[in-house]
Structures are given as structure tokens and as C-alpha cells.
């Protein structure tokens, strides 16, 4: 089986695995949403290089868990900078360093972290001694990296309470549309859902999706147009106003692909 087909036929397993790892490593909701998109893209990069390395010596789920955990560690390093144990942890010794790593890098709950250290049999400290070390460890405050939009917001004065209200209303509308969109997707076939996931969630252009699915590009453009119109109708029947639907789905969602011979 090709790596592309392996990806397409296991999208649900891939998504479930990414969410599982996010739960295990205690991602915040915001961090989880950002990481999910990046993790999927990493699996697609370089002509599915990661999936091409899968040799079948273990289950695909086990392989994906290992891969995604490493991806999340890299994601956190890129986002917050290289993680280092605190000076206090280093002063207190190897057990404190390991505990600091579990608590503040991997976000493992304290009792679970202590249980892991006890199970490893690498440290002589008792459970009570490890709890004492945990109490002495300082909290880590990650370096927050803002994008250009955030910097512009800092440079410009706030427009006042009206702007804050509009922002909250916009966020509420987006959440409502997304919730309805998830429910609406269930009314589509599995292959239609794959097409929409690849286009909207992964940001892959239509010609590339056609290659992945082994379909004619022109036919796929027509299919995408049909799917968008179908989703708009479903969402409107669920009470989502057309302007909100168009803002969520994008009136020109496919235009940036420059369809063949002006067709899209």
C-alpha cells in the first residue's frame, strides 16, 4: 500500500491518535487545536516520508503514538523555546530533574509523575520524599511568542468596549458554525469527508488532493463546488445564516488553486 493511501484510509485513526497523545501530555485546548493541524501536515510532508518509514513491525497505532509524541515535543520546543530543568531541580539532584521534566515539560499530574519515578526503580527516594521534592520545584513560565497580528494589536490602542463585544460575538458565531459544520459532515460520504478534510483542515490544494485520491483534477473541482454548495445548504437548514456560512467556508475557498483552464 502506498503511503498516500495509508494516510487517506487511516485519517480517523490518525486523528484519534493525535488527540490521545494531546490528552496524555496534557495539552491545553488552544495548544491541542494548533498542534493537530501541524501534526497532520508533518505526516504529509516530503511525500509522506514518515508514513513511508512504517515497516509493519508493530501496529500502525503504536507507530503513530511514538511519532506524534516526538512531534509534540518538537512543537513545544519551537513554540516555547528549548525546555530546561530549573536550577533548583538541578541543585536537588537527578530525581528532582526527572520530576521537573515530567511535571513541567510533559505536564504529567504530580501523583502520576511520582508513580512513574517509583516504577522506574532508578531513584532511591521514597514516595514522600518525591512529594517533598515536587513542593520545592518552582513553576516554569513559558516564553509566549506572538505573531505579527498580535504585535500590531499591541502597537495600536484598543477601540474600547464595543470592539471587545464584537470580538466575543464573532467568536461565538465561529464556534456555532464549527459545531454545526462537524454535525453536517456526518451527512456526507466518507470520501467526501476526506476531500473536505484535506482541503480545509490540511490546506492541500485541489490538484494535490486529486493526486492523493487518484482522481481527475477537473472532476474533483466540480465535486468540491458541489460539496461546498451542499454544506452551505445543510448549515443554513441548521439555522446558520448565509453570511456566517460563507465566512466560515470561504466564498473563494477554491479560487487560490487556480483551477485548470479557469475551471474550479
RODO-2510 file (C-alpha; in nm, 4 decimals, decimal comma):
residues 264
     n   res          X          Y          Z
     1     x     0,0000     0,0000     0,0000
     2     x     0,1325     0,3459    -0,0879
     3     x     0,1968     0,5980     0,1878
     4     x    -0,0685     0,8277     0,0406
     5     x    -0,3323     0,5573     0,0524
     6     x    -0,2212     0,4627     0,4050
     7     x    -0,2797     0,8233     0,5100
     8     x    -0,6177     0,8598     0,3418
     9     x    -0,7554     0,5266     0,4623
    10     x    -0,6445     0,5885     0,8214
    11     x    -0,7450     0,9515     0,8725
    12     x    -0,9760     0,8625     1,1605
    13     x    -0,7041     0,6577     1,3336
    14     x    -0,4544     0,9410     1,2804
    15     x    -0,6899     1,1993     1,4311
    16     x    -0,7755     0,9720     1,7258
    17     x    -0,4054     0,9095     1,7923
    18     x    -0,3160     1,2800     1,7838
    19     x    -0,5952     1,3588     2,0300
    20     x    -0,4893     1,0681     2,2524
    21     x    -0,1324     1,1987     2,2729
    22     x    -0,2608     1,5509     2,3425
    23     x    -0,4627     1,4138     2,6353
    24     x    -0,1692     1,2091     2,7641
    25     x     0,0648     1,5093     2,7565
    26     x    -0,1966     1,7471     2,8968
    27     x    -0,2266     1,9929     2,6082
    28     x    -0,4433     2,2974     2,6655
    29     x    -0,7406     2,3335     2,4251
    30     x    -0,5578     2,6067     2,2310
    31     x    -0,2340     2,4112     2,2116
    32     x    -0,4248     2,0994     2,1028
    33     x    -0,6003     2,2721     1,8132
    34     x    -0,2773     2,4288     1,6873
    35     x    -0,0858     2,1027     1,7185
    36     x    -0,3483     1,8835     1,5489
    37     x    -0,3175     2,0762     1,2226
    38     x     0,0619     2,0797     1,2340
    39     x     0,0842     1,7086     1,3136
    40     x    -0,1303     1,6154     1,0133
    41     x     0,0828     1,8329     0,7890
    42     x     0,4018     1,6711     0,9200
    43     x     0,2648     1,3310     0,8163
    44     x     0,2068     1,4618     0,4626
    45     x     0,5374     1,6482     0,4247
    46     x     0,8091     1,5214     0,1909
    47     x     0,5721     1,2897     0,0080
    48     x     0,4557     1,1163     0,3293
    49     x     0,8128     1,0441     0,4402
    50     x     0,7066     0,9499     0,7944
    51     x     0,4456     0,7010     0,6765
    52     x     0,6854     0,5559     0,4192
    53     x     0,9102     0,4572     0,7095
    54     x     0,6364     0,2423     0,8622
    55     x     0,7557    -0,1172     0,8113
    56     x     0,4671    -0,3020     0,9745
    57     x     0,6752    -0,4434     1,2626
    58     x     0,4160    -0,3074     1,5075
    59     x     0,0588    -0,1857     1,4737
    60     x     0,0080     0,1410     1,2873
    61     x    -0,1469     0,2887     1,6036
    62     x     0,1650     0,2101     1,8107
    63     x     0,3882     0,3593     1,5419
    64     x     0,1739     0,6737     1,5220
    65     x     0,1734     0,7226     1,9007
    66     x     0,5538     0,7236     1,9027
    67     x     0,5745     0,9591     1,6042
    68     x     0,3135     1,2024     1,7354
    69     x     0,4712     1,2196     2,0831
    70     x     0,8019     1,3255     1,9251
    71     x     0,6136     1,5767     1,7089
    72     x     0,4514     1,7289     2,0165
    73     x     0,7842     1,7612     2,1963
    74     x     0,9269     1,9389     1,8879
    75     x     0,6156     2,1571     1,8632
    76     x     0,6564     2,2694     2,2224
    77     x     1,0263     2,3409     2,1780
    78     x     0,9531     2,5540     1,8716
    79     x     0,6682     2,7339     2,0399
    80     x     0,8145     2,7975     2,3834
    81     x     1,1855     2,7561     2,3227
    82     x     1,4130     2,4739     2,4337
    83     x     1,2964     2,3371     2,7685
    84     x     1,5477     2,3077     3,0515
    85     x     1,5025     2,1857     3,4078
    86     x     1,5141     2,4603     3,6669
    87     x     1,8306     2,5486     3,8537
    88     x     1,6610     2,4362     4,1746
    89     x     1,5854     2,0945     4,0233
    90     x     1,9464     2,0552     3,9178
    91     x     2,0590     2,1534     4,2672
    92     x     1,8278     1,8962     4,4271
    93     x     1,9624     1,6108     4,2164
    94     x     1,8710     1,3629     3,9389
    95     x     1,5337     1,2610     4,0852
    96     x     1,4273     1,6257     4,1049
    97     x     1,5405     1,6865     3,7454
    98     x     1,3343     1,3903     3,6228
    99     x     1,0380     1,5035     3,8299
   100     x     1,0693     1,8587     3,6996
   101     x     1,0718     1,7257     3,3440
   102     x     0,7583     1,5188     3,3945
   103     x     0,5689     1,7888     3,5812
   104     x     0,6583     2,0985     3,3829
   105     x     0,7582     1,9809     3,0358
   106     x     0,5305     1,6815     2,9886
   107     x     0,2542     1,8182     3,2156
   108     x     0,2057     1,4883     3,3917
   109     x    -0,0035     1,5143     3,7141
   110     x     0,2082     1,5054     4,0288
   111     x     0,0961     1,1679     4,1631
   112     x     0,1310     1,0058     3,8216
   113     x     0,4821     1,1529     3,7845
   114     x     0,5790     1,0184     4,1262
   115     x     0,4360     0,6790     4,0346
   116     x     0,6485     0,6729     3,7181
   117     x     0,9652     0,7507     3,9085
   118     x     0,8845     0,4812     4,1639
   119     x     0,8131     0,2265     3,8895
   120     x     1,1402     0,3043     3,7094
   121     x     1,3431     0,1892     4,0123
   122     x     1,6177     0,4339     3,9099
   123     x     1,5860     0,6502     4,2171
   124     x     1,6153     0,5680     4,5875
   125     x     1,3754     0,8413     4,7060
   126     x     1,0552     0,7288     4,8753
   127     x     0,7139     0,8460     4,7615
   128     x     0,7019     1,1016     5,0449
   129     x     1,0494     1,2255     4,9565
   130     x     0,9424     1,2738     4,5931
   131     x     0,6367     1,4679     4,7061
   132     x     0,8705     1,6876     4,9087
   133     x     1,0866     1,7489     4,6015
   134     x     0,7806     1,8370     4,3953
   135     x     0,6849     2,1014     4,6519
   136     x     1,0286     2,2618     4,6215
   137     x     1,0284     2,2846     4,2423
   138     x     0,9464     2,6282     4,1004
   139     x     0,6846     2,6679     3,8301
   140     x     0,8005     2,7210     3,4724
   141     x     0,6586     3,0146     3,2806
   142     x     0,6856     2,9519     2,9070
   143     x     0,8029     3,2259     2,6752
   144     x     0,4994     3,3419     2,4783
   145     x     0,5696     3,4032     2,1118
   146     x     0,3261     3,6390     1,9450
   147     x     0,2653     3,6645     1,5739
   148     x     0,2674     3,9807     1,3643
   149     x    -0,1069     4,0363     1,4152
   150     x    -0,0623     4,0336     1,7911
   151     x     0,2252     4,2809     1,7671
   152     x     0,0070     4,5131     1,5632
   153     x    -0,2613     4,4895     1,8295
   154     x    -0,0069     4,5854     2,0938
   155     x     0,1087     4,8831     1,8895
   156     x    -0,2437     5,0155     1,8333
   157     x    -0,4749     5,1322     2,1147
   158     x    -0,7851     4,9276     2,1877
   159     x    -1,1024     5,0532     2,0229
   160     x    -1,2884     5,0171     2,3512
   161     x    -1,5668     4,8021     2,4882
   162     x    -1,7552     4,7912     2,1569
   163     x    -1,4649     4,6140     1,9905
   164     x    -1,4430     4,3598     2,2739
   165     x    -1,8156     4,2866     2,2433
   166     x    -1,7873     4,2436     1,8658
   167     x    -1,4917     4,0097     1,9119
   168     x    -1,6864     3,7953     2,1586
   169     x    -1,9872     3,7849     1,9261
   170     x    -1,7664     3,6854     1,6343
   171     x    -1,6041     3,4071     1,8380
   172     x    -1,9465     3,2799     1,9450
   173     x    -2,0602     3,2767     1,5813
   174     x    -1,7488     3,0907     1,4677
   175     x    -1,7939     2,8287     1,7417
   176     x    -2,1578     2,7851     1,6439
   177     x    -2,0722     2,7433     1,2756
   178     x    -1,7917     2,4972     1,3503
   179     x    -2,0193     2,2878     1,5721
   180     x    -2,2846     2,2775     1,3023
   181     x    -2,0178     2,2004     1,0415
   182     x    -1,8976     1,8952     1,2345
   183     x    -2,2551     1,7648     1,2569
   184     x    -2,3165     1,8415     0,8896
   185     x    -2,0088     1,6470     0,7806
   186     x    -2,1717     1,3321     0,9179
   187     x    -2,4315     1,3578     0,6416
   188     x    -2,1625     1,3202     0,3747
   189     x    -1,9941     1,0055     0,2484
   190     x    -1,6557     0,9051     0,3927
   191     x    -1,4771     1,0004     0,0696
   192     x    -1,6482     1,3406     0,0605
   193     x    -1,5378     1,3997     0,4204
   194     x    -1,1807     1,3065     0,3260
   195     x    -1,1845     1,5596     0,0417
   196     x    -1,3059     1,8364     0,2734
   197     x    -1,0619     1,7454     0,5486
   198     x    -0,7677     1,7533     0,3096
   199     x    -0,8770     2,0869     0,1622
   200     x    -0,9906     2,2782     0,4708
   201     x    -0,8066     2,1168     0,7628
   202     x    -0,4828     2,0328     0,5854
   203     x    -0,4865     2,3259     0,3424
   204     x    -0,3931     2,0994     0,0491
   205     x    -0,4783     2,2342    -0,2956
   206     x    -0,7201     2,0551    -0,5233
   207     x    -0,4656     1,9259    -0,7796
   208     x    -0,2667     1,7629    -0,4982
   209     x    -0,5834     1,6096    -0,3490
   210     x    -0,6616     1,4683    -0,6930
   211     x    -0,3183     1,3026    -0,6943
   212     x    -0,3716     1,1593    -0,3465
   213     x    -0,7124     1,0141    -0,4321
   214     x    -0,6230     0,9156    -0,7871
   215     x    -0,8997     1,1287    -0,9403
   216     x    -0,9300     1,3605    -1,2383
   217     x    -0,8498     1,7202    -1,1397
   218     x    -1,1334     1,8829    -1,3342
   219     x    -1,3855     1,6352    -1,1980
   220     x    -1,2595     1,6988    -0,8437
   221     x    -1,3012     2,0765    -0,8826
   222     x    -1,6642     2,0185    -0,9819
   223     x    -1,7090     1,7798    -0,6918
   224     x    -1,5643     2,0356    -0,4491
   225     x    -1,8023     2,3038    -0,5754
   226     x    -2,0920     2,0613    -0,5297
   227     x    -1,9779     1,9725    -0,1771
   228     x    -1,9467     2,3369    -0,0752
   229     x    -2,2941     2,4164    -0,2025
   230     x    -2,4322     2,1093    -0,0265
   231     x    -2,2670     2,2101     0,3021
   232     x    -2,3966     2,5648     0,2718
   233     x    -2,7489     2,4277     0,2311
   234     x    -2,7132     2,1911     0,5279
   235     x    -2,5755     2,4637     0,7521
   236     x    -2,8467     2,7094     0,6524
   237     x    -3,1114     2,4487     0,7329
   238     x    -2,9499     2,4204     1,0767
   239     x    -3,0099     2,7898     1,1322
   240     x    -2,6675     2,9272     1,0391
   241     x    -2,7147     3,2497     0,8405
   242     x    -2,5632     3,2516     0,4921
   243     x    -2,3097     3,5320     0,5649
   244     x    -2,1716     3,3254     0,8551
   245     x    -2,1618     3,0156     0,6366
   246     x    -1,9686     3,1970     0,3654
   247     x    -1,7269     3,3441     0,6201
   248     x    -1,6614     3,0013     0,7713
   249     x    -1,6329     2,8027     0,4490
   250     x    -1,4882     3,0813     0,2369
   251     x    -1,6681     3,2132    -0,0718
   252     x    -1,3448     3,1767    -0,2688
   253     x    -1,2138     2,8684    -0,0855
   254     x    -1,1030     2,7021    -0,4044
   255     x    -1,0050     3,0092    -0,6038
   256     x    -0,6471     3,0110    -0,4780
   257     x    -0,5942     2,6778    -0,6542
   258     x    -0,6191     2,8362    -0,9997
   259     x    -0,8301     2,5572    -1,1474
   260     x    -0,7339     2,4181    -1,4874
   261     x    -0,8356     2,6422    -1,7716
   262     x    -1,0191     2,8703    -1,5322
   263     x    -1,2403     2,5861    -1,4159
   264     x    -1,2967     2,5345    -1,0428
***
